[in-house]
Amino acid sequence: MEALYIAATGMAAQETNVNVISNNIANMTTTGYKRQSAQFQDLLYQEYQRAGSTTSDSGTQLPVGIEVGSGVRLAATPRDMSQGSVVASQGELNVAVQGEGYFMVTMPDGSTSYTRDGSFQRSGTGEIVTSNGYAVQPGITLPNNATNVTIGADGTVSAIVGTATTPTQLGQIQLATFVNKGGLQSAGSNLFVETPASGPAQVGVANANGVGSIMQNYVESSNVDSVTEISNLISAQRAYEMNGRVVTGADQMLQTATQIQ
């Protein structure tokens, strides 16, 4: 009976849906996290009668056809790349992007990754790095005797060096934007990588030409909404339960059919 297999695809789809929702909830407090959602597509149909086929020699046609679907499949798990809440932070190197743009990070293999997580630190050599020790582009090093570090809205990093009375400009953090930021691939550790779907990174200066501004002493929190996720979880649970009841119903029908003598 096809209903068994159709319902099984529905249960598998909702299991994936719950997995996506649980990952969102698990990352509610992850800096710069962007929530995902599960999108589904119906599977191929078995066609018994085609709409528009002739039903007589006079040319009459069927106004509707007869087709039975074979279930559902996962189509995509897109990310909602909308802005998360910007919250205050004590770290002098903690920054958030207000608007469009991603911080650029140099990976150990020399490639570039992108992130909205601006909880930066100072390395043992004074370089501005991520919490995993990856250098923020372009590489900016703070001298050992640098104090009163400031990061402007345009990404300019300045500090009082030694006994100087005026700030010294040490570099400028740049941001990357994408034509289709939803096409970025998640790489874990709050990082994304460029794909053909995202298009190439367009590097620019913050707070200019549509690129977001940089806010010092702030970080961007996750854009996960707990109420929405709980509502989605309840909906997925009920859908899974209903598909389970279809399996039970189909099993009972098969049992009845086998008992007929």
Buried (B, 14 or more C-beta within 10 A) or exposed (E): EEBBBBBBBBBBBBEBBBBBBEBBBEBBEBBBBBBBBBEBEEEEEEEEEEEEEEEEEEEEEEEEEEEEEBBBBBEEBBBBBEBBEBEEBEBBBBBBBBBBBBBBBBBEEEEBBBBBBBBBBBBEEBBBBBEEEBBBBBEBBBEEEBEEBEBBBBBBBBBBBEEEEEBEEBBBBBBBBBEEBEBBEBBEEBBBBBEEEBBEBBBBBBBEEEBBBBBBBBBBBBBBBEEEBEEBBEEBBEBBEEBBEBBEBBEEEEEEEEEEE
